[in-house]
Amino acid sequence: MNELLAEAWEKALEGLVLHRDRQVLYLNPKAEELLEVSREKVVGRPLLLALRDHRLEALALHGGERTLEVRSRTLRVRALPGRLYLLDETELSRRLEALEEATQALAHELRTPLAGMGPLLEALTPRTLQEKEVLDLLKGEVARLSRLVRDLSLIQPGPKRTFPLEELWPRLERLLREKIRERRVEVHLPHTAHTDPEALFQILLNLLDNALKYGQDPIRLLSRKEGGRLLLEVRDQGPELPDYELLFLPRHRGFQGGAGQGLGLYLVRRIAQGLGGEAYALRDGAENVFGVALPLN
């Protein structure tokens, strides 16, 4: 078994440095490449000689996880007692920068036509109750898309107000009617929120769409309070996923599901941060949990 493990680490795509008492015991070929050292010259020598970076040494000695720029690379570094793991995220970082540029370009292209659609809809006069309902829905969606464009443009969130969370559900239900049909969706939103309702609506829409695409029933939309924060979560019964944090990067859950671009969770995190909160994902018992934590005030 030890021989198999040693062979596996020799061929691993993740760098590994083993150390004890500030001395290097082992590093695999990937760690050699990422640290730009020769293991023949550093094994048995001081740890700093291999790492050549005081930030890496401090992390190795005290533990933790960080993303660092090292030797012109972006490394995700995780330190456990006697072990330092190195994952090269340079290409991922470049892709995210390119996505950011594309996002800004998209927001710019959408801003002008959306600005013209609002006044046009206001000028229309519905003749029947059904036409009024459709027109109101269109106005709401233009407002939501305009809000999304502002979020993508890194503009500050819209005005806050205090409102019951349950008032968002009818709109969500209308927009997702076809996807919800014949699905088991449970809704429990007993709390009030003090935030931008349009931004929160977009968050919940993305979370629900994510669960409906890739999760299994029952799907539960709920709110709760914890540690002075308001938590809104969408829970599904899908299989456990390998790395929940990576799902907030573009394409990850969509890629695993075999369809889509996987931008929904990326936008959820971006909008939540604009509201002063944070997005998270985790496994809780038999459920996948995707949610946001927002300040109460």
JOFEN-V830453 format. One record per backbone hydrogen bond with DSSP energy under -1.0 kcal/mol. NH is the residue of the N-H (numbers start at 1). CO is the residue of the C=O. E is the energy in kcal/mol with one decimal. If there is no record, write none. Layout:
BEGIN
NH;CO;E / NH;CO;E
END
This chain:
BEGIN
5;1;-2.5 / 6;2;-2.4 / 7;3;-2.3 / 8;4;-2.4 / 9;5;-2.3 / 10;6;-1.6 / 11;7;-1.0 / 15;86;-3.1 / 17;84;-2.2 / 18;26;-3.2 / 19;82;-1.9 / 20;23;-2.3 / 23;20;-1.7 / 24;45;-2.6 / 25;18;-3.1 / 26;18;-1.6 / 28;16;-1.7 / 32;28;-2.1 / 33;29;-2.2 / 34;30;-2.7 / 35;31;-2.6 / 36;32;-1.1 / 37;32;-1.6 / 41;38;-1.4 / 43;39;-2.5 / 44;24;-3.0 / 45;42;-2.4 / 47;22;-2.9 / 49;46;-1.0 / 51;47;-2.3 / 52;48;-2.9 / 57;53;-2.2 / 58;54;-2.5 / 59;55;-2.1 / 60;56;-2.7 / 61;57;-2.2 / 62;58;-2.2 / 63;59;-2.5 / 64;79;-1.7 / 66;77;-2.2 / 68;75;-2.8 / 70;73;-2.7 / 73;70;-1.7 / 75;68;-3.1 / 76;87;-2.9 / 77;66;-3.4 / 78;85;-2.0 / 79;64;-3.2 / 80;83;-2.4 / 83;80;-2.8 / 84;17;-2.1 / 85;78;-3.1 / 86;15;-2.5 / 87;76;-2.0 / 89;74;-3.3 / 93;89;-2.7 / 94;90;-2.0 / 95;91;-2.4 / 96;92;-2.3 / 97;93;-1.9 / 98;94;-2.3 / 99;95;-2.5 / 100;96;-2.4 / 101;97;-2.0 / 102;98;-2.4 / 103;99;-2.8 / 104;100;-2.1 / 105;101;-2.0 / 106;102;-2.6 / 107;103;-2.5 / 108;104;-2.0 / 109;105;-2.1 / 110;106;-2.0 / 111;107;-1.7 / 114;110;-2.0 / 115;111;-1.9 / 116;112;-1.4 / 117;113;-1.5 / 118;114;-1.4 / 120;116;-1.3 / 121;117;-2.5 / 122;118;-2.0 / 123;119;-1.4 / 132;128;-2.0 / 133;129;-2.3 / 134;130;-2.2 / 135;131;-2.6 / 136;132;-2.8 / 137;133;-2.0 / 138;134;-2.4 / 139;135;-2.6 / 140;136;-2.3 / 141;137;-2.2 / 142;138;-2.4 / 143;139;-2.3 / 144;140;-2.2 / 145;141;-2.7 / 146;142;-2.3 / 147;143;-2.1 / 148;144;-2.3 / 149;145;-2.4 / 150;146;-2.0 / 151;147;-2.2 / 152;148;-2.6 / 153;149;-1.5 / 154;151;-1.6 / 155;150;-2.2 / 161;195;-2.0 / 163;193;-2.2 / 165;191;-2.5 / 167;164;-1.7 / 168;165;-2.1 / 172;168;-2.0 / 173;169;-3.1 / 174;170;-2.1 / 175;171;-2.3 / 176;172;-2.1 / 180;176;-2.7 / 181;177;-1.7 / 183;180;-2.8 / 186;219;-3.0 / 188;221;-2.9 / 193;163;-2.6 / 195;161;-1.5 / 200;196;-2.1 / 201;197;-2.4 / 202;198;-2.0 / 203;199;-1.9 / 204;200;-2.5 / 205;201;-2.5 / 206;202;-2.2 / 207;203;-2.5 / 208;204;-2.6 / 209;205;-2.4 / 210;206;-2.3 / 211;207;-2.0 / 212;208;-2.8 / 213;209;-1.9 / 214;210;-2.2 / 215;211;-2.5 / 219;184;-2.7 / 220;235;-2.7 / 221;186;-3.1 / 222;233;-2.6 / 223;188;-1.5 / 224;231;-2.3 / 226;229;-2.4 / 229;226;-1.3 / 230;294;-3.0 / 231;224;-3.5 / 232;292;-2.3 / 233;222;-2.8 / 234;290;-2.7 / 235;220;-2.9 / 236;288;-2.2 / 237;216;-2.8 / 248;245;-1.4 / 249;246;-2.0 / 252;249;-1.5 / 255;251;-2.7 / 256;252;-2.1 / 257;253;-2.0 / 259;254;-1.8 / 267;263;-2.4 / 268;264;-1.9 / 269;265;-2.3 / 270;266;-1.9 / 271;267;-2.8 / 272;268;-2.7 / 273;269;-2.3 / 274;270;-1.4 / 275;271;-1.2 / 276;273;-1.5 / 277;272;-2.8 / 278;293;-1.8 / 280;291;-2.5 / 282;289;-2.0 / 284;287;-2.7 / 287;284;-2.0 / 288;236;-2.7 / 289;282;-3.0 / 290;234;-2.1 / 291;280;-2.5 / 292;232;-2.1 / 293;278;-2.9 / 294;230;-2.9
END
